[in-house]
Amino acid sequence: MNESQTMKAKYINPFTDFGFKKIFGEEASKPLLMDFLNALLPNESQIKDLSFKNTEHLGQTAVDRKSLFDIYCESFTGEKFIVELQKAKQNYFKDRTVYYSTFPIREQAEKGEWNYKLKAVFCIGILDFTFDDYEHEPERNEVVHTIKLKNQHGKTFYEKLTYVYIEMPNFKKSETALVTRLDKWLYFIKNLEDCQSIPSIFKDEVIFEQAFEKAELAKLDSIQSESYESSLKEYRDIKGYIDTAFDEGKSEGKLEEKLEIAKSLKLAGVATSIISQSTGLSKEEIDKL
């Protein structure tokens, strides 16, 4: 999207850090976040109220405390929710998610006598990419992947730790094909930036009307607009690096150009496997950058 298209946009891009937190991560956004989470969660885990938590106090080391989440919140019954937006594949992404889940678990430790009873922890990742390690074709096309700890017989061993990954590129429903509440939220997230008005399917739905209102660029003050533009540039740079890298990878391209592209992708946190696939460089060459 070029600069003239940017000026014509009416709503923010929710895949930017600023946009995502503006819609779901502010105190006034709690009804929106709750509605989205309840559309995603099973009936037994529905949220009646939640509070945002400060991630800076999590973790036992300085490194831990720098590992900030996009959104960290807690229901009034004590369940913990980490919600992350991921713009590009990263090395050891799944490891990172599992590591993050240990923070709200350790946070529950009580001083003195404690019976180790824990509240449930949910780690939710909204991904602007798809995983490439599924063995079966149906899995590659699924939008929502829910993971729990299971034993060798497929029986859930522990109910209180859940990972949910939403692969947004796999969501391809049109407005007329939306059925569930989650369908509507995923359509909203994926198509918001391209909307010039509220689609008819969302009209007369208070929550979505509030979501569109919060996302209006015209409602941002000058400081917020500057922050958004910076966040939007970062998002487009990452996308641009990846698109350019794939184009270069398909051509013979000069080695120096491929190395520069690979270096930019690496700095953006893109996974080595993706850099290798898109540029044709080996893992060893990329690791040396």
BATILO-202644 format. One record per residue: x, y, z of N, C-alpha, C in turn; residue in three letters; residue number from 1. Coordinates in steps of 0.2 Angstrom, whole numbers, always signed. Atoms other than C-alpha are relative to their C-alpha. Layout:
<recs>
REC   n_xx   n_yy   n_zz  ca_xx  ca_yy  ca_zz   c_xx   c_yy   c_zz  type  seq
REC      X      Y      Z      X      Y      Z      X      Y      Z   Ala  NUM
...
</recs>
This chain:
<recs>
REC   n_xx   n_yy   n_zz  ca_xx  ca_yy  ca_zz   c_xx   c_yy   c_zz  type  seq
REC     +4     -6     +0     +0     +0     +0     +4     +6     +0   Met    1
REC     -4     -6     +0     +7    +17     -5     -2     +6     +5   Asn    2
REC     +1     -6     -5     +7    +34     +4     -7     +3     -1   Glu    3
REC     +7     -3     +1     -9    +40     -5     -5     -5     +2   Ser    4
REC     +5     +5     -3    -18    +24     +0     +0     +1     +7   Gln    5
REC     +0     -1     -8    -12    +27    +18     -5     +6     +2   Thr    6
REC     +4     -6     -2    -20    +44    +18     -8     -1     -1   Met    7
REC     +7     +2     +1    -37    +37    +12     -2     -5     +5   Lys    8
REC     +3     +5     -5    -38    +24    +25     -4     +3     +5   Ala    9
REC     +4     -3     -6    -51    +27    +38     +1     -3     +6   Lys   10
REC     -1     +3     -6    -47    +14    +50     +8     -3     +1   Tyr   11
REC     -7     +2     -1    -30     +8    +58     +1     -7     -2   Ile   12
REC     -2     +7     +2    -21     -8    +53     +1     -3     +7   Asn   13
REC     +0     +3     -7    -24    -20    +68     +6     -5     +0   Pro   14
REC     -6     +4     +0     -8    -30    +63     +6     +4     +2   Phe   15
REC     -5     -4     -3     +2    -15    +69     +0     -1     +8   Thr   16
REC     +0     +0     -7     +8    -15    +87     -5     +5     +3   Asp   17
REC     +4     -6     -3     -1     +2    +90     -7     -2     -1   Phe   18
REC     +7     +2     +2    -17     -4    +81     -3     -5     +4   Gly   19
REC     +2     +5     -4    -18    -20    +90     -2     +2     +8   Phe   20
REC     +1     -2     -7    -16    -12   +107     -5     +5     +1   Lys   21
REC     +5     -5     +0    -27     +2   +103     -7     -3     +0   Lys   22
REC     +7     +4     +0    -42    -10    +99     -1     -4     +6   Ile   23
REC     +1     +5     -5    -39    -23   +112     +4     +1     +7   Phe   24
REC     -4     +0     -6    -26    -17   +125     -1     +6     +5   Gly   25
REC     +1     -6     -5    -33     -1   +133     -5     -2     +5   Glu   26
REC     +6     +1     -5    -44     +0   +148     -7     +1     -2   Glu   27
REC     +6     -1     +3    -58     +6   +138     -2     -5     -5   Ala   28
REC     +1     +6     +4    -56     -9   +127     -2     -6     +3   Ser   29
REC     +2     +6     -4    -60    -22   +140     -6     -3     -3   Lys   30
REC     +6     +4     +3    -78    -26   +133     +2     -3     -7   Pro   31
REC     -2     +2     +6    -70    -28   +116     +4     -7     +0   Leu   32
REC     -5     +6     -1    -56    -40   +122     -4     -6     +3   Leu   33
REC     +4     +6     -3    -68    -50   +133     -5     -3     -5   Met   34
REC     +4     +3     +5    -80    -52   +118     +4     -4     -5   Asp   35
REC     -4     +4     +4    -66    -58   +107     +2     -6     +3   Phe   36
REC     -2     +6     -4    -59    -70   +120     -6     -5     +1   Leu   37
REC     +5     +5     -1    -76    -77   +124     -2     -3     -6   Asn   38
REC     +2     +3     +7    -79    -80   +105     +5     -6     -1   Ala   39
REC     -5     +5     +2    -63    -90   +105     +0     -6     +5   Leu   40
REC     -1     +5     -5    -64    -99   +122     -6     -5     +1   Leu   41
REC     +6     +4     -1    -75   -114   +127     -5     +2     +5   Pro   42
REC     +5     -2     -5    -91   -112   +137     +2     +0     +7   Asn   43
REC     -2     +0     -7    -83   -117   +153     +5     +5     +2   Glu   44
REC     -5     -5     -1    -70   -104   +151     -2     +7     -1   Ser   45
REC     +3     -6     +1    -81    -89   +148     +2     +6     +5   Gln   46
REC     -2     -5     -4    -75    -72   +155     -6     +5     +2   Ile   47
REC     +5     -5     -2    -87    -61   +165     +3     +7     +1   Lys   48
REC     -3     -7     -1    -74    -47   +169     +8     -2     +0   Asp   49
REC     -7     +1     +0    -55    -45   +167     +3     +7     +2   Leu   50
REC     -4     -6     -1    -41    -33   +172     +6     -1     -3   Ser   51
REC     -7     +1     +3    -25    -29   +163     +5     +0     +6   Phe   52
REC     -6     +0     -5     -9    -33   +172     +6     +2     -3   Lys   53
REC     -6     -3     +2     +8    -25   +172     +5     -6     -1   Asn   54
REC     -4     +6     +2    +20    -37   +163     +7     +2     +3   Thr   55
REC     -6     -2     -2    +35    -27   +170     +2     -4     +7   Glu   56
REC     -2     +3     -6    +34    -36   +187     +0     -8     -1   His   57
REC     -1     +7     +1    +34    -53   +179     +7     -3     +0   Leu   58
REC     -7     +3     +1    +49    -65   +179     +5     +1     +6   Gly   59
REC     -4     +0     -6    +63    -68   +191     +7     +4     -2   Gln   60
REC     -6     -3     +2    +77    -60   +180     -1     +6     -4   Thr   61
REC     +1     -6     +4    +80    -44   +171     -2     -2     -7   Ala   62
REC     +2     +2     +7    +79    -54   +154     -7     -2     +0   Val   63
REC     +7     +2     -1    +62    -61   +160     -4     +6     -1   Asp   64
REC     +4     -6     -1    +56    -44   +164     +0     +5     -7   Arg   65
REC     -1     -4     +7    +61    -37   +146     -5     -4     -5   Lys   66
REC     +4     +4     +5    +50    -51   +138     -7     +2     +1   Ser   67
REC     +7     -3     -1    +34    -40   +137     -5     -3     -5   Leu   68
REC     +5     +3     +4    +18    -47   +131     -4     +6     -3   Phe   69
REC     +5     -5     +3     +6    -37   +119     -5     +1     +5   Asp   70
REC     +5     -1     -5     -8    -40   +131     +1     -6     +6   Ile   71
REC     +0     +5     -5     -8    -49   +148     -6     +2     +5   Tyr   72
REC     +6     -2     -4    -24    -49   +158     -2     -6     +4   Cys   73
REC     +2     +5     -5    -33    -59   +172     -8     +1     +1   Glu   74
REC     +7     +0     -2    -51    -64   +174     -2     +1     +7   Ser   75
REC     +1     -1     -7    -60    -60   +190     +0     -6     +4   Phe   76
REC     -1     +6     -3    -59    -78   +194     +7     -3     +0   Thr   77
REC     -8     +1     -1    -40    -78   +192     +3     -3     -6   Gly   78
REC     -4     +3     +6    -37    -86   +175     +4     +5     -3   Glu   79
REC     -5     -5     +3    -22    -78   +166     -1     -1     -8   Lys   80
REC     +0     +0     +8    -22    -73   +147     +5     +4     -2   Phe   81
REC     -5     -3     +3     -8    -69   +137     -2     +0     -8   Ile   82
REC     +3     -1     +7    -13    -62   +120     +6     +3     -4   Val   83
REC     -6     -3     +4     +1    -59   +107     -2     +0     -8   Glu   84
REC     +1     -1     +7     +1    -53    +89     +7     -1     -3   Leu   85
REC     -7     +1     +3    +15    -60    +78     -1     +1     -8   Gln   86
REC     +1     -2     +7    +18    -52    +61     +4     -4     -5   Lys   87
REC     -4     +4     +4    +31    -64    +55     +3     -6     +4   Ala   88
REC     -3     +6     -3    +39    -81    +58     +6     +2     +4   Lys   89
REC     -7     -1     -3    +53    -81    +71     +3     -6     +2   Gln   90
REC     -4     +6     -2    +66    -93    +76     -3     -2     +7   Asn   91
REC     +2     +3     -6    +60   -105    +90     -7     +4     +3   Tyr   92
REC     +7     -4     -2    +42    -96    +90     -3     -4     +5   Phe   93
REC     +4     +4     -5    +34   -111    +99     +4     +0     +7   Lys   94
REC     -4     -1     -7    +48   -111   +112     -1     +6     +4   Asp   95
REC     +1     -7     -3    +45    -93   +115     -7     +0     +3   Arg   96
REC     +6     +0     -3    +27    -96   +118     -1     -4     +6   Thr   97
REC     -1     +4     -6    +30   -110   +130     +3     +4     +6   Val   98
REC     -4     -4     -5    +43    -99   +139     -5     +5     +3   Tyr   99
REC     +5     -5     -3    +30    -85   +141     -5     -3     +4   Tyr  100
REC     +6     +3     -4    +17    -97   +148     +3     -1     +7   Ser  101
REC     -3     +1     -7    +29   -100   +163     -1     +6     +4   Thr  102
REC     +0     -6     -5    +28    -82   +169     -6     +0     +4   Phe  103
REC     +7     +0     -4     +9    -82   +174     +0     -6     +4   Pro  104
REC     +0     +6     -4    +12    -99   +181     +4     +1     +6   Ile  105
REC     -5     -1     -6    +27    -94   +192     -3     +6     +4   Arg  106
REC     +2     -6     -4    +18    -78   +197     -5     -2     +5   Glu  107
REC     +5     +2     -5     +5    -88   +206     +3     -3     +7   Gln  108
REC     -3     +3     -6    +17    -95   +219     -1     +4     +6   Ala  109
REC     +2     -4     -6    +12    -90   +236     +6     -1     +6   Glu  110
REC     -5     +1     -5    +24    -87   +251     -2     -4     +5   Lys  111
REC     +2     +4     -5    +25    -99   +265     -3     -6     -2   Gly  112
REC     +3     +6     +2    +14   -114   +265     -5     +1     -6   Glu  113
REC     +4     -1     +6     +6   -117   +248     -1     -7     -3   Trp  114
REC     +2     +7     +3     -3   -132   +240     +1     -1     -7   Asn  115
REC     -1     +0     +7     +2   -128   +222     -6     +0     -4   Tyr  116
REC     +6     +0     +4    -16   -126   +216     +1     +6     -5   Lys  117
REC     -1     -6     +5    -15   -115   +200     -6     +1     -3   Leu  118
REC     +5     -2     +4    -27   -105   +190     +2     -2     -7   Lys  119
REC     -1     +2     +7    -29   -109   +171     +4     +6     -3   Ala  120
REC     -4     -5     +4    -17   -100   +159     -1     -2     -7   Val  121
REC     +1     +1     +7    -21    -97   +141     +5     +5     -4   Phe  122
REC     -5     -4     +4     -8    -91   +128     -3     +0     -7   Cys  123
REC     +3     -1     +7    -16    -84   +112     +4     +4     -4   Ile  124
REC     -5     -3     +5     -6    -80    +97     -4     +1     -7   Gly  125
REC     +3     -1     +7    -14    -71    +82     +5     +1     -5   Ile  126
REC     -6     +1     +4     -2    -75    +68     -2     +3     -7   Leu  127
REC     +0     -3     +6     +0    -65    +52     +4     -5     -5   Asp  128
REC     -4     +5     +4     +8    -81    +44     -3     -7     +2   Phe  129
REC     +2     +7     -1     +5   -100    +44     +6     -4     +2   Thr  130
REC     -5     +5     -1    +15   -114    +51     +1     -4     -6   Phe  131
REC     -2     +4     +6    +24   -125    +39     +2     -7     +2   Asp  132
REC     -2     +7     -2    +26   -141    +49     -5     -5     +1   Asp  133
REC     +6     +4     -1     +9   -149    +48     +1     -6     -4   Tyr  134
REC     -1     +6     +4    +10   -167    +42     -6     -2     -4   Glu  135
REC     +6     +1     +4     -8   -168    +36     -3     +6     -3   His  136
REC     +3     -6     +4    -17   -157    +23     -5     +4     +4   Glu  137
REC     +5     -4     -3    -32   -152    +33     +3     +5     +5   Pro  138
REC     -3     -4     -5    -21   -145    +47     +2     +6     -3   Glu  139
REC     -3     -6     +3    -13   -133    +35     -5     +5     -2   Arg  140
REC     +5     -5     +2    -29   -125    +31     -4     +2     +6   Asn  141
REC     +4     -2     -6    -36   -123    +48     +2     +6     +3   Glu  142
REC     -1     -7     -3    -38   -106    +56     +2     +0     +7   Val  143
REC     -1     +0     -7    -38   -110    +74     +3     -7     +2   Val  144
REC     -4     +6     -3    -26   -123    +83     +0     +1     +7   His  145
REC     +1     +0     -7    -30   -127   +101     +5     -6     +2   Thr  146
REC     -5     +5     -2    -16   -136   +110     +0     -1     +8   Ile  147
REC     +0     +2     -7    -16   -145   +127     +5     -5     +1   Lys  148
REC     -5     +6     -1     -4   -157   +136     -4     -6     +1   Leu  149
REC     +4     +6     +0    -10   -174   +132     +5     -6     +1   Lys  150
REC     -4     +6     -1     -4   -192   +136     +1     -4     -7   Asn  151
REC     -1     +4     +6     +1   -206   +124     -7     -3     -3   Gln  152
REC     +7     +3     +2    -18   -211   +122     -4     +6     -3   His  153
REC     +4     -6     +2    -23   -193   +117     -5     +3     +5   Gly  154
REC     +4     -2     -6    -31   -190   +134     +3     +7     +3   Lys  155
REC     -3     -6     -3    -29   -172   +141     +3     -2     +7   Thr  156
REC     -4     +1     -6    -16   -174   +155     -1     +6     +5   Phe  157
REC     +1     -6     -5    -18   -156   +162     -4     +5     -4   Tyr  158
REC     +5     -4     +2    -33   -145   +159     +2     +8     +0   Glu  159
REC     -1     -7     -2    -26   -128   +165     +5     +4     -4   Lys  160
REC     -5     -4     +5    -13   -124   +151     -2     -1     -7   Leu  161
REC     +3     +0     +7    -20   -120   +134     +4     +5     -5   Thr  162
REC     -3     -4     +6    -11   -113   +118     -5     +0     -5   Tyr  163
REC     +5     -1     +5    -22   -106   +105     +4     +4     -6   Val  164
REC     -3     -3     +5    -14   -101    +88     -5     +1     -5   Tyr  165
REC     +5     -2     +5    -25    -91    +75     +4     +1     -6   Ile  166
REC     -4     -1     +7    -17    -92    +57     -5     +4     -4   Glu  167
REC     +4     -4     +4    -25    -77    +49     +0     -1     -7   Met  168
REC     +1     +1     +8    -20    -80    +31     -4     -6     -2   Pro  169
REC     +4     +5     +2    -30    -96    +32     -8     +2     +1   Asn  170
REC     +7     -2     +0    -46    -86    +36     -2     +4     -6   Phe  171
REC     +2     -2     +7    -54    -83    +19     -8     +2     -1   Lys  172
REC     +8     +0     +1    -73    -81    +23     -1     +7     -2   Lys  173
REC     +3     -6     +2    -82    -67    +14     -5     +3     +5   Ser  174
REC     +5     -3     -5    -94    -55    +24     -7     -4     +0   Glu  175
REC     +6     +4     +0   -109    -66    +18     +1     -7     +3   Thr  176
REC     -1     +7     -2   -101    -82    +24     +1     +0     +8   Ala  177
REC     -1     +0     -7    -99    -76    +42     -6     -3     +4   Leu  178
REC     +5     +4     -3   -108    -88    +54     +1     +2     +8   Val  179
REC     -2     -1     -7   -100    -87    +72     +2     +7     +2   Thr  180
REC     -3     -6     -3    -95    -73    +83     +7     +0     -1   Arg  181
REC     -7     +0     +1    -77    -78    +81     +1     +1     -8   Leu  182
REC     +0     -2     +7    -80    -77    +62     +0     +7     -1   Asp  183
REC     +1     -8     +0    -85    -59    +64     +6     +3     +2   Lys  184
REC     -6     -3     -3    -70    -55    +75     +6     -1     -5   Trp  185
REC     -5     +1     +4    -58    -63    +63     +0     +4     -7   Leu  186
REC     +1     -4     +6    -66    -54    +48     +2     +7     +1   Tyr  187
REC     -1     -7     -2    -65    -38    +57     +8     +1     +0   Phe  188
REC     -7     -1     +0    -46    -40    +61     +3     +0     -7   Ile  189
REC     -3     +1     +6    -42    -46    +44     -1     +6     -5   Lys  190
REC     +3     -5     +5    -52    -33    +34     +0     +7     +2   Asn  191
REC     +1     -6     -3    -52    -18    +45     +3     +6     -4   Leu  192
REC     -4     -6     +4    -39     -7    +36     -3     +2     -7   Glu  193
REC     +3     -1     +6    -48     -9    +20     -7     +2     +0   Asp  194
REC     +7     -2     +0    -65     -4    +26     -1     +8     +0   Cys  195
REC     +1     -7     +0    -72    +13    +22     -6     +2     +4   Gln  196
REC     +6     -1     -5    -88    +11    +33     -1     -7     +3   Ser  197
REC     +2     +6     -4    -95     -2    +45     -4     -5     -5   Ile  198
REC     +4     +4     +4   -100    -17    +35     -7     -2     +3   Pro  199
REC     +7     +1     -2   -119    -21    +36     -1     -5     +5   Ser  200
REC     +1     +5     -5   -116    -37    +46     +1     +2     +7   Ile  201
REC     -2     -2     -7   -109    -27    +60     -4     +5     +3   Phe  202
REC     +4     -6     -2   -122    -13    +61     -5     -3     +5   Lys  203
REC     +4     +2     -5   -133    -13    +76     +3     -5     +5   Asp  204
REC     -4     +4     -5   -120    -23    +86     +4     +4     +4   Glu  205
REC     -3     -5     -4   -114    -12   +100     +7     -1     +0   Val  206
REC     -8     +2     -1    -97    -21   +103     +4     +2     -7   Ile  207
REC     -4     -1     +7    -92    -20    +84     +0     +7     -2   Phe  208
REC     +0     -7     +2    -98     -2    +82     +5     +4     +5   Glu  209
REC     -5     -3     -4    -87     +2    +97     +7     -1     -2   Gln  210
REC     -6     +2     +3    -73     -7    +89     +2     +4     -6   Ala  211
REC     -1     -4     +6    -74     +2    +73     +1     +8     +2   Phe  212
REC     -1     -7     -3    -76    +19    +83     +8     +1     +3   Glu  213
REC     -7     +0     -3    -59    +15    +92     +5     +0     -5   Lys  214
REC     -5     +1     +5    -51    +11    +76     +1     +6     -5   Ala  215
REC     +0     -5     +5    -55    +27    +67     +6     +4     +1   Glu  216
REC     -6     -4     +0    -39    +36    +62     -2     +8     +2   Leu  217
REC     +1     -7     -2    -48    +53    +64     -1     +1     +7   Ala  218
REC     +1     -1     -7    -51    +50    +82     +7     +0     +4   Lys  219
REC     -6     +0     -3    -32    +49    +85     +3     +7     +1   Leu  220
REC     -3     -7     +0    -23    +65    +92     +7     -1     -3   Asp  221
REC     -6     -1     +4     -7    +71    +85     +6     -5     +2   Ser  222
REC     -5     +5     -2     +4    +60    +96     -1     -7     -1   Ile  223
REC     +2     +6     +2     -6    +45    +93     +1     -2     -7   Gln  224
REC     -1     +0     +7     -5    +48    +75     +7     -2     -2   Ser  225
REC     -7     +1     +1    +13    +49    +75     +3     -7     +2   Glu  226
REC     -2     +7     -2    +15    +33    +85     -3     -5     -5   Ser  227
REC     +3     +5     +5     +3    +24    +73     +4     +0     -6   Tyr  228
REC     -4     +0     +6    +13    +30    +58     +6     -4     +0   Glu  229
REC     -6     +4     -2    +29    +23    +66     -1     -7     +0   Ser  230
REC     +1     +7     -1    +21     +7    +70     -2     -3     -7   Ser  231
REC     +2     +2     +7    +13     +6    +52     +6     -1     -4   Leu  232
REC     -6     +0     +4    +30     +9    +44     +4     -6     +2   Lys  233
REC     -3     +6     -2    +38     -5    +55     -3     -6     -3   Glu  234
REC     +4     +6     +3    +24    -17    +49     +2     -1     -7   Tyr  235
REC     -1     +1     +7    +26    -13    +31     +7     -1     -2   Arg  236
REC     -7     +2     +1    +45    -14    +32     +1     -7     +0   Asp  237
REC     -1     +8     -1    +44    -32    +39     -3     -3     -6   Ile  238
REC     +4     +3     +6    +31    -36    +25     +4     +1     -6   Lys  239
REC     -4     -1     +6    +42    -28    +12     +6     -4     -1   Gly  240
REC     -6     +4     +0    +58    -37    +17     -2     -7     -2   Tyr  241
REC     +1     +6     +2    +49    -53    +16     -2     -1     -7   Ile  242
REC     +3     +1     +7    +40    -50     -1     +6     +1     -5   Asp  243
REC     -6     -1     +4    +57    -43     -8     +4     -6     +0   Thr  244
REC     -4     +6     -1    +66    -58     -1     -2     -6     -5   Ala  245
REC     +3     +5     +4    +54    -70    -10     +2     +1     -7   Phe  246
REC     -1     -2     +7    +56    -61    -26     +7     -1     -2   Asp  247
REC     -7     +1     +1    +75    -61    -25     +2     -7     +0   Glu  248
REC     -1     +7     +0    +75    -79    -20     -1     -4     -6   Gly  249
REC     +3     +4     +6    +66    -84    -36     +5     +2     -6   Lys  250
REC     -4     -2     +5    +79    -75    -46     +7     -1     +1   Ser  251
REC     -7     +2     -1    +98    -77    -48     +3     +5     +5   Glu  252
REC     -2     -5     -5   +101    -60    -39     +7     +0     +2   Gly  253
REC     -7     -1     -2   +118    -54    -34     +0     -3     +8   Lys  254
REC     -1     +2     -7   +125    -62    -18     -1     +5     +5   Leu  255
REC     -1     -6     -5   +128    -45    -10     -8     +2     +2   Glu  256
REC     +7     -2     -1   +109    -41    -12     -4     -5     +4   Glu  257
REC     +4     +5     -4   +103    -57     -5     +2     +0     +7   Lys  258
REC     -3     +0     -7   +115    -55    +10     -3     +6     +4   Leu  259
REC     +3     -6     -3   +108    -37    +13     -8     -2     +2   Glu  260
REC     +7     +2     -2    +90    -44    +12     -1     -4     +6   Ile  261
REC     +0     +5     -5    +94    -58    +23     +1     +3     +7   Ala  262
REC     -2     -4     -6   +102    -46    +36     -6     +4     +2   Lys  263
REC     +6     -4     -2    +86    -35    +36     -5     -5     +3   Ser  264
REC     +5     +4     -2    +75    -50    +38     +2     -3     +7   Leu  265
REC     -3     +3     -6    +86    -57    +52     -1     +5     +6   Lys  266
REC     +1     -5     -5    +85    -40    +61     -7     +1     +2   Leu  267
REC     +7     -1     -1    +66    -40    +59     -3     -6     +4   Ala  268
REC     +2     +6     -4    +66    -57    +69     -3     -6     -4   Gly  269
REC     +3     +6     +4    +61    -68    +54     +4     -6     +1   Val  270
REC     -3     +6     -1    +64    -86    +56     +6     -2     -6   Ala  271
REC     -5     +2     +4    +80    -93    +48     -2     -4     -6   Thr  272
REC     +2     +4     +5    +71   -106    +38     -4     +4     -5   Ser  273
REC     +4     -4     +5    +60    -93    +30     +5     +4     -4   Ile  274
REC     -5     -4     +3    +75    -82    +26     +4     -4     -5   Ile  275
REC     -3     +5     +5    +84    -97    +18     -4     -2     -6   Ser  276
REC     +4     +2     +5    +69   -102     +8     -1     +6     -5   Gln  277
REC     +2     -6     +5    +66    -84     +1     +6     +2     -3   Ser  278
REC     -6     -3     +4    +84    -80     -3     +5     -5     -3   Thr  279
REC     -4     +5     +3    +92    -96     -7     +7     -1     +4   Gly  280
REC     -7     +1     -4   +106    -94     +6     -1     -6     +5   Leu  281
REC     +0     +6     -5   +111   -108    +18     -1     +3     +7   Ser  282
REC     +0     -2     -7   +108   -108    +36     +6     +2     +3   Lys  283
REC     -6     -3     -2   +126   -106    +39     +2     +7     -2   Glu  284
REC     -1     -7     +3   +127    -91    +28     -4     +5     +4   Glu  285
REC     +4     -5     -3   +113    -83    +37     +2     +1     +8   Ile  286
REC     -2     -1     -7   +120    -87    +55     +6     +4     +0   Asp  287
REC     -6     -4     +0   +136    -78    +50     -2     +8     +0   Lys  288
REC     +1     -7     +1   +127    -62    +47     -1     +4     +7   Leu  289
</recs>
